Amino acid sequence: MRIKFALFCFIIVFTHNSFSAAKIEHWQTEKGSRVYFVQTEDLPLVDIKLTFDAGSARDGYQFGIAALTAEMFNTSAGSWNADQVAQRFESVGAQFNAGASIDYAWLSLRSLTEKKLFNKAIETLKTILTQPGFNEVDFQRIKKQTLAGLKHREESPGAIAHINFYKTLYGDHPYGHPTGGLIETVSGFSQTDVRDFYQRYYVAANAMVVIVGDLSKQEAEQLALSLTAELPQGQKPEAIPAIPGPSKAGTQNIAFPSTQTHILAGLPGSHRKDPDYFALYLGNHILGGSGLVSQLFKEVREKRGLAYSAYSYFSPFFRPGPFTMGLQTRNDQTAKAIEVMRNTLINFIKNGPTEAELTAAKKNITGGFVLRFDTNRKLMEYVNMIGFYQKPLDYLDTFQSKIEALSTADIKDAFQRRVKPEHLQIVTVGGR
């Protein structure tokens, strides 16, 4: 109990001052695993993330196999059952998690660095990674839970809209199906399918290790080597295929027994190495990413009262993730809301932001930027993004200056080249 309380106190008192200029060090193990390390000395704490190019984009025709495989890491390992694994982490105040997104899957650990506690936590993590149980009993339990979640998803109009939006934008591309899979695909999974996926993608050459915390570089090197040494070397998978993108606009209306209609509109947008990333990011902040002061909110909510909120965002992946605009409105206002949303986008692309909007957006983004990585865990997530997508190591140091350098003309130019209203895809889910 004291360990948990101490860890809680560490998290609370950790402030952004520690990360005002994070120095990211990078190297590669002999087996090809990439390592990214940031040393912090304020607290006896370390956050570790093992990331693999094994997200749902690697599902192939087995939609959901990446997510189910990642979930299986939360069960048994080595000679320990699920309860024993959980007890080992609990006994040293450590926190473990595993999961999958579209581009990658991960195992993460937060631990105190006091030697006895740290060693036990690392031993447990290493065993989970290299000797996952994947036994039949655990598999059937996780599969049953997954299917129950997928069934429940069918009752959510928001989830239905999201799934069909991705399918509309990406079709048969690996980004086109939900990360959690579909009932008809998950129902057919076997324990062997999980093991096959694990053996193919959880290999040293496909691994990345992120370490942020109170360790020396030598200790970080030994840790990264220890975690990946027993993995087979394997090889990285081929790159995710390019996205052709839509050639014309489209609208899909899905009936659902509700008084409100969920509306999503967009098209493939930006990727992580996109040269237009900063212009699109800043421009979207003005268009629909800044909440109450965004253009979409003002046009949809303040002027016309068509929805409680309206928003837009870019989701950059390895390949262009979606540019999304969204809102929820009364069924009888659906057509009007879509018209206002589309016209707001067209006007923004045509005219760009005002100088006042640009100044306010820059202040908002740069003023709060340091708070985005003011804890070990937040910084670890940024370093993970930088490493996985192989961004420059000075990304955090140059982010604010790149935002400050942009003009209204830069934003207007980027949106006119990259966001085509004539290709806009719209999905609605709700009553007639």
TORKOL-4160 file (C-alpha; in steps of 0.2 Angstrom, whole numbers, padded with zeros to 4 digits, m for minus):
432
<pt num="1" X="0000" Y="0000" Z="0000"/>
<pt num="2" X="0014" Y="0012" Z="0004"/>
<pt num="3" X="0022" Y="0009" Z="m0013"/>
<pt num="4" X="0006" Y="0013" Z="m0022"/>
<pt num="5" X="0004" Y="0029" Z="m0012"/>
<pt num="6" X="0022" Y="0034" Z="m0015"/>
<pt num="7" X="0020" Y="0031" Z="m0034"/>
<pt num="8" X="0004" Y="0042" Z="m0033"/>
<pt num="9" X="0013" Y="0056" Z="m0025"/>
<pt num="10" X="0027" Y="0055" Z="m0038"/>
<pt num="11" X="0014" Y="0057" Z="m0052"/>
<pt num="12" X="0006" Y="0072" Z="m0044"/>
<pt num="13" X="0021" Y="0082" Z="m0040"/>
<pt num="14" X="0030" Y="0079" Z="m0057"/>
<pt num="15" X="0029" Y="0095" Z="m0066"/>
<pt num="16" X="0033" Y="0101" Z="m0084"/>
<pt num="17" X="0049" Y="0110" Z="m0078"/>
<pt num="18" X="0058" Y="0093" Z="m0079"/>
<pt num="19" X="0055" Y="0092" Z="m0098"/>
<pt num="20" X="0057" Y="0109" Z="m0104"/>
<pt num="21" X="0071" Y="0103" Z="m0116"/>
<pt num="22" X="0071" Y="0084" Z="m0117"/>
<pt num="23" X="0086" Y="0076" Z="m0124"/>
<pt num="24" X="0082" Y="0061" Z="m0134"/>
<pt num="25" X="0096" Y="0048" Z="m0137"/>
<pt num="26" X="0094" Y="0035" Z="m0150"/>
<pt num="27" X="0103" Y="0019" Z="m0154"/>
<pt num="28" X="0100" Y="0002" Z="m0161"/>
<pt num="29" X="0103" Y="m0016" Z="m0154"/>
<pt num="30" X="0113" Y="m0029" Z="m0163"/>
<pt num="31" X="0097" Y="m0038" Z="m0168"/>
<pt num="32" X="0090" Y="m0022" Z="m0175"/>
<pt num="33" X="0078" Y="m0015" Z="m0162"/>
<pt num="34" X="0078" Y="0004" Z="m0161"/>
<pt num="35" X="0080" Y="0012" Z="m0144"/>
<pt num="36" X="0075" Y="0030" Z="m0139"/>
<pt num="37" X="0080" Y="0036" Z="m0121"/>
<pt num="38" X="0077" Y="0051" Z="m0111"/>
<pt num="39" X="0085" Y="0053" Z="m0094"/>
<pt num="40" X="0075" Y="0062" Z="m0080"/>
<pt num="41" X="0082" Y="0063" Z="m0063"/>
<pt num="42" X="0068" Y="0071" Z="m0053"/>
<pt num="43" X="0060" Y="0055" Z="m0047"/>
<pt num="44" X="0065" Y="0037" Z="m0045"/>
<pt num="45" X="0053" Y="0032" Z="m0059"/>
<pt num="46" X="0054" Y="0025" Z="m0076"/>
<pt num="47" X="0042" Y="0023" Z="m0090"/>
<pt num="48" X="0045" Y="0009" Z="m0103"/>
<pt num="49" X="0036" Y="0006" Z="m0120"/>
<pt num="50" X="0039" Y="m0009" Z="m0131"/>
<pt num="51" X="0032" Y="m0004" Z="m0148"/>
<pt num="52" X="0030" Y="m0016" Z="m0163"/>
<pt num="53" X="0024" Y="m0013" Z="m0181"/>
<pt num="54" X="0009" Y="m0024" Z="m0177"/>
<pt num="55" X="m0006" Y="m0014" Z="m0177"/>
<pt num="56" X="m0023" Y="m0017" Z="m0185"/>
<pt num="57" X="m0016" Y="m0012" Z="m0202"/>
<pt num="58" X="m0007" Y="m0029" Z="m0201"/>
<pt num="59" X="m0023" Y="m0039" Z="m0198"/>
<pt num="60" X="m0024" Y="m0045" Z="m0216"/>
<pt num="61" X="m0041" Y="m0053" Z="m0219"/>
<pt num="62" X="m0042" Y="m0057" Z="m0200"/>
<pt num="63" X="m0049" Y="m0041" Z="m0194"/>
<pt num="64" X="m0046" Y="m0039" Z="m0176"/>
<pt num="65" X="m0032" Y="m0051" Z="m0174"/>
<pt num="66" X="m0019" Y="m0038" Z="m0169"/>
<pt num="67" X="m0030" Y="m0031" Z="m0155"/>
<pt num="68" X="m0034" Y="m0048" Z="m0148"/>
<pt num="69" X="m0016" Y="m0053" Z="m0148"/>
<pt num="70" X="m0011" Y="m0038" Z="m0139"/>
<pt num="71" X="m0025" Y="m0041" Z="m0126"/>
<pt num="72" X="m0018" Y="m0058" Z="m0123"/>
<pt num="73" X="m0003" Y="m0051" Z="m0115"/>
<pt num="74" X="m0014" Y="m0046" Z="m0101"/>
<pt num="75" X="m0016" Y="m0064" Z="m0096"/>
<pt num="76" X="m0004" Y="m0078" Z="m0091"/>
<pt num="77" X="0015" Y="m0078" Z="m0095"/>
<pt num="78" X="0029" Y="m0091" Z="m0091"/>
<pt num="79" X="0023" Y="m0102" Z="m0076"/>
<pt num="80" X="0012" Y="m0088" Z="m0069"/>
<pt num="81" X="m0007" Y="m0087" Z="m0072"/>
<pt num="82" X="m0016" Y="m0070" Z="m0075"/>
<pt num="83" X="m0018" Y="m0067" Z="m0056"/>
<pt num="84" X="0000" Y="m0071" Z="m0052"/>
<pt num="85" X="0006" Y="m0059" Z="m0066"/>
<pt num="86" X="m0005" Y="m0045" Z="m0059"/>
<pt num="87" X="0001" Y="m0049" Z="m0041"/>
<pt num="88" X="0019" Y="m0048" Z="m0046"/>
<pt num="89" X="0016" Y="m0030" Z="m0053"/>
<pt num="90" X="0005" Y="m0025" Z="m0038"/>
<pt num="91" X="0018" Y="m0031" Z="m0026"/>
<pt num="92" X="0031" Y="m0018" Z="m0032"/>
<pt num="93" X="0019" Y="m0004" Z="m0037"/>
<pt num="94" X="0021" Y="m0006" Z="m0055"/>
<pt num="95" X="0008" Y="m0003" Z="m0069"/>
<pt num="96" X="0007" Y="m0014" Z="m0085"/>
<pt num="97" X="m0003" Y="m0012" Z="m0100"/>
<pt num="98" X="m0004" Y="m0018" Z="m0118"/>
<pt num="99" X="m0014" Y="m0014" Z="m0133"/>
<pt num="100" X="m0015" Y="m0010" Z="m0152"/>
<pt num="101" X="m0019" Y="0005" Z="m0163"/>
<pt num="102" X="m0020" Y="0006" Z="m0182"/>
<pt num="103" X="m0002" Y="0007" Z="m0185"/>
<pt num="104" X="0006" Y="m0002" Z="m0170"/>
<pt num="105" X="0004" Y="m0012" Z="m0154"/>
<pt num="106" X="0013" Y="m0010" Z="m0138"/>
<pt num="107" X="0017" Y="m0016" Z="m0120"/>
<pt num="108" X="0021" Y="m0003" Z="m0107"/>
<pt num="109" X="0027" Y="m0003" Z="m0090"/>
<pt num="110" X="0029" Y="0011" Z="m0076"/>
<pt num="111" X="0040" Y="0006" Z="m0062"/>
<pt num="112" X="0050" Y="0013" Z="m0047"/>
<pt num="113" X="0069" Y="0012" Z="m0050"/>
<pt num="114" X="0073" Y="0005" Z="m0033"/>
<pt num="115" X="0083" Y="m0010" Z="m0038"/>
<pt num="116" X="0073" Y="m0024" Z="m0029"/>
<pt num="117" X="0057" Y="m0017" Z="m0035"/>
<pt num="118" X="0063" Y="m0013" Z="m0053"/>
<pt num="119" X="0071" Y="m0030" Z="m0056"/>
<pt num="120" X="0055" Y="m0039" Z="m0052"/>
<pt num="121" X="0045" Y="m0028" Z="m0063"/>
<pt num="122" X="0057" Y="m0030" Z="m0077"/>
<pt num="123" X="0058" Y="m0049" Z="m0075"/>
<pt num="124" X="0039" Y="m0049" Z="m0076"/>
<pt num="125" X="0038" Y="m0038" Z="m0092"/>
<pt num="126" X="0052" Y="m0048" Z="m0100"/>
<pt num="127" X="0043" Y="m0065" Z="m0097"/>
<pt num="128" X="0026" Y="m0058" Z="m0103"/>
<pt num="129" X="0035" Y="m0052" Z="m0119"/>
<pt num="130" X="0045" Y="m0068" Z="m0123"/>
<pt num="131" X="0035" Y="m0081" Z="m0115"/>
<pt num="132" X="0016" Y="m0076" Z="m0116"/>
<pt num="133" X="0004" Y="m0090" Z="m0111"/>
<pt num="134" X="m0008" Y="m0088" Z="m0125"/>
<pt num="135" X="m0017" Y="m0104" Z="m0117"/>
<pt num="136" X="m0034" Y="m0110" Z="m0123"/>
<pt num="137" X="m0044" Y="m0105" Z="m0107"/>
<pt num="138" X="m0037" Y="m0087" Z="m0108"/>
<pt num="139" X="m0040" Y="m0086" Z="m0126"/>
<pt num="140" X="m0058" Y="m0091" Z="m0125"/>
<pt num="141" X="m0061" Y="m0079" Z="m0111"/>
<pt num="142" X="m0053" Y="m0064" Z="m0121"/>
<pt num="143" X="m0062" Y="m0069" Z="m0137"/>
<pt num="144" X="m0079" Y="m0070" Z="m0128"/>
<pt num="145" X="m0076" Y="m0053" Z="m0120"/>
<pt num="146" X="m0071" Y="m0046" Z="m0137"/>
<pt num="147" X="m0086" Y="m0052" Z="m0146"/>
<pt num="148" X="m0097" Y="m0045" Z="m0132"/>
<pt num="149" X="m0089" Y="m0028" Z="m0134"/>
<pt num="150" X="m0092" Y="m0029" Z="m0153"/>
<pt num="151" X="m0110" Y="m0034" Z="m0151"/>
<pt num="152" X="m0112" Y="m0019" Z="m0139"/>
<pt num="153" X="m0104" Y="m0008" Z="m0152"/>
<pt num="154" X="m0118" Y="m0011" Z="m0164"/>
<pt num="155" X="m0130" Y="m0002" Z="m0152"/>
<pt num="156" X="m0120" Y="0014" Z="m0153"/>
<pt num="157" X="m0124" Y="0026" Z="m0168"/>
<pt num="158" X="m0107" Y="0035" Z="m0165"/>
<pt num="159" X="m0097" Y="0019" Z="m0166"/>
<pt num="160" X="m0107" Y="0014" Z="m0182"/>
<pt num="161" X="m0103" Y="0031" Z="m0190"/>
<pt num="162" X="m0085" Y="0030" Z="m0186"/>
<pt num="163" X="m0083" Y="0012" Z="m0193"/>
<pt num="164" X="m0093" Y="0016" Z="m0209"/>
<pt num="165" X="m0083" Y="0033" Z="m0211"/>
<pt num="166" X="m0066" Y="0023" Z="m0211"/>
<pt num="167" X="m0074" Y="0010" Z="m0223"/>
<pt num="168" X="m0080" Y="0024" Z="m0234"/>
<pt num="169" X="m0063" Y="0033" Z="m0234"/>
<pt num="170" X="m0051" Y="0018" Z="m0236"/>
<pt num="171" X="m0061" Y="0004" Z="m0243"/>
<pt num="172" X="m0051" Y="m0012" Z="m0244"/>
<pt num="173" X="m0035" Y="m0003" Z="m0238"/>
<pt num="174" X="m0028" Y="m0009" Z="m0221"/>
<pt num="175" X="m0035" Y="0006" Z="m0213"/>
<pt num="176" X="m0052" Y="0003" Z="m0219"/>
<pt num="177" X="m0058" Y="m0009" Z="m0205"/>
<pt num="178" X="m0060" Y="m0006" Z="m0186"/>
<pt num="179" X="m0045" Y="m0010" Z="m0175"/>
<pt num="180" X="m0056" Y="m0021" Z="m0164"/>
<pt num="181" X="m0062" Y="m0031" Z="m0179"/>
<pt num="182" X="m0079" Y="m0037" Z="m0184"/>
<pt num="183" X="m0090" Y="m0051" Z="m0176"/>
<pt num="184" X="m0089" Y="m0062" Z="m0191"/>
<pt num="185" X="m0070" Y="m0061" Z="m0191"/>
<pt num="186" X="m0066" Y="m0063" Z="m0173"/>
<pt num="187" X="m0079" Y="m0077" Z="m0171"/>
<pt num="188" X="m0067" Y="m0087" Z="m0182"/>
<pt num="189" X="m0051" Y="m0084" Z="m0173"/>
<pt num="190" X="m0042" Y="m0099" Z="m0165"/>
<pt num="191" X="m0028" Y="m0099" Z="m0152"/>
<pt num="192" X="m0016" Y="m0104" Z="m0166"/>
<pt num="193" X="m0020" Y="m0088" Z="m0175"/>
<pt num="194" X="m0015" Y="m0078" Z="m0160"/>
<pt num="195" X="0002" Y="m0087" Z="m0159"/>
<pt num="196" X="0005" Y="m0086" Z="m0178"/>
<pt num="197" X="0003" Y="m0067" Z="m0177"/>
<pt num="198" X="0014" Y="m0065" Z="m0162"/>
<pt num="199" X="0028" Y="m0075" Z="m0170"/>
<pt num="200" X="0027" Y="m0065" Z="m0186"/>
<pt num="201" X="0027" Y="m0048" Z="m0179"/>
<pt num="202" X="0034" Y="m0048" Z="m0161"/>
<pt num="203" X="0052" Y="m0050" Z="m0166"/>
<pt num="204" X="0068" Y="m0040" Z="m0162"/>
<pt num="205" X="0069" Y="m0032" Z="m0180"/>
<pt num="206" X="0052" Y="m0025" Z="m0178"/>
<pt num="207" X="0053" Y="m0019" Z="m0161"/>
<pt num="208" X="0056" Y="m0002" Z="m0154"/>
<pt num="209" X="0060" Y="0002" Z="m0135"/>
<pt num="210" X="0056" Y="0019" Z="m0127"/>
<pt num="211" X="0063" Y="0022" Z="m0110"/>
<pt num="212" X="0060" Y="0038" Z="m0100"/>
<pt num="213" X="0065" Y="0040" Z="m0082"/>
<pt num="214" X="0079" Y="0040" Z="m0069"/>
<pt num="215" X="0091" Y="0028" Z="m0077"/>
<pt num="216" X="0109" Y="0031" Z="m0084"/>
<pt num="217" X="0112" Y="0028" Z="m0102"/>
<pt num="218" X="0122" Y="0013" Z="m0098"/>
<pt num="219" X="0107" Y="0006" Z="m0088"/>
<pt num="220" X="0095" Y="0010" Z="m0102"/>
<pt num="221" X="0107" Y="0001" Z="m0114"/>
<pt num="222" X="0107" Y="m0014" Z="m0103"/>
<pt num="223" X="0088" Y="m0013" Z="m0101"/>
<pt num="224" X="0084" Y="m0012" Z="m0119"/>
<pt num="225" X="0096" Y="m0026" Z="m0123"/>
<pt num="226" X="0089" Y="m0037" Z="m0109"/>
<pt num="227" X="0071" Y="m0035" Z="m0115"/>
<pt num="228" X="0074" Y="m0039" Z="m0133"/>
<pt num="229" X="0089" Y="m0052" Z="m0132"/>
<pt num="230" X="0077" Y="m0067" Z="m0131"/>
<pt num="231" X="0066" Y="m0062" Z="m0146"/>
<pt num="232" X="0070" Y="m0070" Z="m0162"/>
<pt num="233" X="0078" Y="m0057" Z="m0174"/>
<pt num="234" X="0064" Y="m0059" Z="m0188"/>
<pt num="235" X="0062" Y="m0045" Z="m0200"/>
<pt num="236" X="0051" Y="m0029" Z="m0202"/>
<pt num="237" X="0035" Y="m0031" Z="m0212"/>
<pt num="238" X="0033" Y="m0022" Z="m0229"/>
<pt num="239" X="0027" Y="m0004" Z="m0228"/>
<pt num="240" X="0009" Y="m0001" Z="m0228"/>
<pt num="241" X="0002" Y="0002" Z="m0246"/>
<pt num="242" X="m0001" Y="0019" Z="m0252"/>
<pt num="243" X="m0019" Y="0026" Z="m0251"/>
<pt num="244" X="m0027" Y="0031" Z="m0268"/>
<pt num="245" X="m0040" Y="0042" Z="m0260"/>
<pt num="246" X="m0058" Y="0046" Z="m0266"/>
<pt num="247" X="m0060" Y="0053" Z="m0284"/>
<pt num="248" X="m0078" Y="0061" Z="m0280"/>
<pt num="249" X="m0089" Y="0066" Z="m0266"/>
<pt num="250" X="m0100" Y="0053" Z="m0258"/>
<pt num="251" X="m0114" Y="0052" Z="m0245"/>
<pt num="252" X="m0120" Y="0037" Z="m0235"/>
<pt num="253" X="m0135" Y="0037" Z="m0224"/>
<pt num="254" X="m0138" Y="0024" Z="m0211"/>
<pt num="255" X="m0154" Y="0022" Z="m0203"/>
<pt num="256" X="m0154" Y="0020" Z="m0184"/>
<pt num="257" X="m0168" Y="0022" Z="m0171"/>
<pt num="258" X="m0163" Y="0038" Z="m0163"/>
<pt num="259" X="m0169" Y="0056" Z="m0162"/>
<pt num="260" X="m0151" Y="0063" Z="m0166"/>
<pt num="261" X="m0141" Y="0060" Z="m0181"/>
<pt num="262" X="m0122" Y="0058" Z="m0180"/>
<pt num="263" X="m0113" Y="0066" Z="m0195"/>
<pt num="264" X="m0095" Y="0063" Z="m0200"/>
<pt num="265" X="m0087" Y="0071" Z="m0215"/>
<pt num="266" X="m0070" Y="0071" Z="m0222"/>
<pt num="267" X="m0057" Y="0063" Z="m0233"/>
<pt num="268" X="m0039" Y="0055" Z="m0231"/>
<pt num="269" X="m0029" Y="0070" Z="m0224"/>
<pt num="270" X="m0011" Y="0070" Z="m0216"/>
<pt num="271" X="0003" Y="0058" Z="m0212"/>
<pt num="272" X="0016" Y="0059" Z="m0199"/>
<pt num="273" X="0030" Y="0065" Z="m0211"/>
<pt num="274" X="0019" Y="0076" Z="m0220"/>
<pt num="275" X="0028" Y="0093" Z="m0225"/>
<pt num="276" X="0011" Y="0102" Z="m0223"/>
<pt num="277" X="0008" Y="0094" Z="m0206"/>
<pt num="278" X="0011" Y="0110" Z="m0196"/>
<pt num="279" X="0001" Y="0121" Z="m0208"/>
<pt num="280" X="m0014" Y="0109" Z="m0208"/>
<pt num="281" X="m0013" Y="0107" Z="m0189"/>
<pt num="282" X="m0013" Y="0126" Z="m0186"/>
<pt num="283" X="m0026" Y="0129" Z="m0199"/>
<pt num="284" X="m0037" Y="0115" Z="m0192"/>
<pt num="285" X="m0036" Y="0123" Z="m0174"/>
<pt num="286" X="m0044" Y="0138" Z="m0181"/>
<pt num="287" X="m0057" Y="0129" Z="m0192"/>
<pt num="288" X="m0063" Y="0116" Z="m0179"/>
<pt num="289" X="m0050" Y="0111" Z="m0167"/>
<pt num="290" X="m0051" Y="0124" Z="m0154"/>
<pt num="291" X="m0068" Y="0121" Z="m0147"/>
<pt num="292" X="m0079" Y="0136" Z="m0142"/>
<pt num="293" X="m0069" Y="0148" Z="m0153"/>
<pt num="294" X="m0067" Y="0138" Z="m0169"/>
<pt num="295" X="m0076" Y="0143" Z="m0185"/>
<pt num="296" X="m0086" Y="0127" Z="m0186"/>
<pt num="297" X="m0092" Y="0129" Z="m0168"/>
<pt num="298" X="m0097" Y="0147" Z="m0171"/>
<pt num="299" X="m0106" Y="0143" Z="m0187"/>
<pt num="300" X="m0115" Y="0128" Z="m0182"/>
<pt num="301" X="m0119" Y="0131" Z="m0163"/>
<pt num="302" X="m0118" Y="0150" Z="m0160"/>
<pt num="303" X="m0126" Y="0156" Z="m0175"/>
<pt num="304" X="m0139" Y="0143" Z="m0179"/>
<pt num="305" X="m0140" Y="0131" Z="m0164"/>
<pt num="306" X="m0139" Y="0116" Z="m0175"/>
<pt num="307" X="m0129" Y="0106" Z="m0163"/>
<pt num="308" X="m0121" Y="0106" Z="m0145"/>
<pt num="309" X="m0104" Y="0106" Z="m0153"/>
<pt num="310" X="m0095" Y="0104" Z="m0169"/>
<pt num="311" X="m0077" Y="0099" Z="m0172"/>
<pt num="312" X="m0063" Y="0095" Z="m0184"/>
<pt num="313" X="m0046" Y="0086" Z="m0183"/>
<pt num="314" X="m0032" Y="0078" Z="m0193"/>
<pt num="315" X="m0027" Y="0060" Z="m0187"/>
<pt num="316" X="m0010" Y="0058" Z="m0195"/>
<pt num="317" X="m0004" Y="0039" Z="m0197"/>
<pt num="318" X="0010" Y="0031" Z="m0206"/>
<pt num="319" X="m0001" Y="0034" Z="m0222"/>
<pt num="320" X="m0013" Y="0049" Z="m0222"/>
<pt num="321" X="m0026" Y="0047" Z="m0208"/>
<pt num="322" X="m0043" Y="0055" Z="m0210"/>
<pt num="323" X="m0047" Y="0073" Z="m0209"/>
<pt num="324" X="m0063" Y="0073" Z="m0200"/>
<pt num="325" X="m0077" Y="0085" Z="m0197"/>
<pt num="326" X="m0091" Y="0080" Z="m0185"/>
<pt num="327" X="m0107" Y="0085" Z="m0176"/>
<pt num="328" X="m0123" Y="0077" Z="m0169"/>
<pt num="329" X="m0140" Y="0086" Z="m0173"/>
<pt num="330" X="m0158" Y="0083" Z="m0173"/>
<pt num="331" X="m0164" Y="0072" Z="m0187"/>
<pt num="332" X="m0175" Y="0085" Z="m0195"/>
<pt num="333" X="m0159" Y="0097" Z="m0195"/>
<pt num="334" X="m0147" Y="0085" Z="m0203"/>
<pt num="335" X="m0148" Y="0092" Z="m0221"/>
<pt num="336" X="m0145" Y="0110" Z="m0214"/>
<pt num="337" X="m0131" Y="0105" Z="m0203"/>
<pt num="338" X="m0122" Y="0096" Z="m0217"/>
<pt num="339" X="m0124" Y="0112" Z="m0228"/>
<pt num="340" X="m0117" Y="0123" Z="m0215"/>
<pt num="341" X="m0102" Y="0111" Z="m0211"/>
<pt num="342" X="m0098" Y="0110" Z="m0230"/>
<pt num="343" X="m0100" Y="0129" Z="m0233"/>
<pt num="344" X="m0089" Y="0133" Z="m0218"/>
<pt num="345" X="m0075" Y="0122" Z="m0224"/>
<pt num="346" X="m0077" Y="0129" Z="m0242"/>
<pt num="347" X="m0076" Y="0147" Z="m0235"/>
<pt num="348" X="m0060" Y="0143" Z="m0225"/>
<pt num="349" X="m0051" Y="0135" Z="m0239"/>
<pt num="350" X="m0056" Y="0149" Z="m0250"/>
<pt num="351" X="m0052" Y="0164" Z="m0238"/>
<pt num="352" X="m0040" Y="0156" Z="m0225"/>
<pt num="353" X="m0040" Y="0162" Z="m0207"/>
<pt num="354" X="m0039" Y="0180" Z="m0202"/>
<pt num="355" X="m0024" Y="0188" Z="m0194"/>
<pt num="356" X="m0033" Y="0189" Z="m0178"/>
<pt num="357" X="m0037" Y="0171" Z="m0178"/>
<pt num="358" X="m0020" Y="0166" Z="m0183"/>
<pt num="359" X="m0012" Y="0176" Z="m0168"/>
<pt num="360" X="m0025" Y="0168" Z="m0156"/>
<pt num="361" X="m0022" Y="0151" Z="m0162"/>
<pt num="362" X="m0003" Y="0152" Z="m0161"/>
<pt num="363" X="m0004" Y="0159" Z="m0143"/>
<pt num="364" X="m0016" Y="0145" Z="m0138"/>
<pt num="365" X="m0005" Y="0131" Z="m0146"/>
<pt num="366" X="0012" Y="0137" Z="m0140"/>
<pt num="367" X="0007" Y="0143" Z="m0123"/>
<pt num="368" X="0001" Y="0126" Z="m0118"/>
<pt num="369" X="0013" Y="0116" Z="m0128"/>
<pt num="370" X="0025" Y="0111" Z="m0113"/>
<pt num="371" X="0010" Y="0104" Z="m0103"/>
<pt num="372" X="0008" Y="0091" Z="m0116"/>
<pt num="373" X="0023" Y="0082" Z="m0110"/>
<pt num="374" X="0024" Y="0087" Z="m0092"/>
<pt num="375" X="0025" Y="0070" Z="m0085"/>
<pt num="376" X="0035" Y="0054" Z="m0088"/>
<pt num="377" X="0021" Y="0046" Z="m0096"/>
<pt num="378" X="0016" Y="0060" Z="m0108"/>
<pt num="379" X="0034" Y="0062" Z="m0113"/>
<pt num="380" X="0036" Y="0044" Z="m0116"/>
<pt num="381" X="0021" Y="0045" Z="m0128"/>
<pt num="382" X="0029" Y="0059" Z="m0138"/>
<pt num="383" X="0045" Y="0050" Z="m0139"/>
<pt num="384" X="0036" Y="0034" Z="m0145"/>
<pt num="385" X="0028" Y="0044" Z="m0159"/>
<pt num="386" X="0044" Y="0052" Z="m0164"/>
<pt num="387" X="0053" Y="0035" Z="m0164"/>
<pt num="388" X="0040" Y="0025" Z="m0172"/>
<pt num="389" X="0037" Y="0037" Z="m0186"/>
<pt num="390" X="0056" Y="0042" Z="m0186"/>
<pt num="391" X="0053" Y="0060" Z="m0184"/>
<pt num="392" X="0068" Y="0072" Z="m0180"/>
<pt num="393" X="0074" Y="0070" Z="m0163"/>
<pt num="394" X="0073" Y="0089" Z="m0160"/>
<pt num="395" X="0054" Y="0088" Z="m0164"/>
<pt num="396" X="0049" Y="0095" Z="m0147"/>
<pt num="397" X="0062" Y="0108" Z="m0147"/>
<pt num="398" X="0057" Y="0115" Z="m0164"/>
<pt num="399" X="0038" Y="0113" Z="m0163"/>
<pt num="400" X="0034" Y="0130" Z="m0157"/>
<pt num="401" X="0046" Y="0139" Z="m0169"/>
<pt num="402" X="0038" Y="0130" Z="m0184"/>
<pt num="403" X="0020" Y="0135" Z="m0178"/>
<pt num="404" X="0026" Y="0153" Z="m0175"/>
<pt num="405" X="0034" Y="0154" Z="m0193"/>
<pt num="406" X="0017" Y="0150" Z="m0202"/>
<pt num="407" X="0007" Y="0164" Z="m0210"/>
<pt num="408" X="m0011" Y="0165" Z="m0216"/>
<pt num="409" X="m0005" Y="0162" Z="m0233"/>
<pt num="410" X="0004" Y="0146" Z="m0228"/>
<pt num="411" X="m0012" Y="0139" Z="m0221"/>
<pt num="412" X="m0023" Y="0144" Z="m0235"/>
<pt num="413" X="m0011" Y="0136" Z="m0248"/>
<pt num="414" X="m0010" Y="0120" Z="m0238"/>
<pt num="415" X="m0028" Y="0118" Z="m0237"/>
<pt num="416" X="m0031" Y="0122" Z="m0255"/>
<pt num="417" X="m0019" Y="0109" Z="m0261"/>
<pt num="418" X="m0023" Y="0096" Z="m0248"/>
<pt num="419" X="m0042" Y="0097" Z="m0243"/>
<pt num="420" X="m0054" Y="0095" Z="m0258"/>
<pt num="421" X="m0072" Y="0098" Z="m0254"/>
<pt num="422" X="m0077" Y="0091" Z="m0271"/>
<pt num="423" X="m0070" Y="0074" Z="m0264"/>
<pt num="424" X="m0079" Y="0075" Z="m0247"/>
<pt num="425" X="m0086" Y="0059" Z="m0240"/>
<pt num="426" X="m0101" Y="0061" Z="m0228"/>
<pt num="427" X="m0108" Y="0047" Z="m0217"/>
<pt num="428" X="m0124" Y="0050" Z="m0207"/>
<pt num="429" X="m0131" Y="0038" Z="m0194"/>
<pt num="430" X="m0148" Y="0042" Z="m0186"/>
<pt num="431" X="m0167" Y="0042" Z="m0189"/>
<pt num="432" X="m0175" Y="0048" Z="m0205"/>
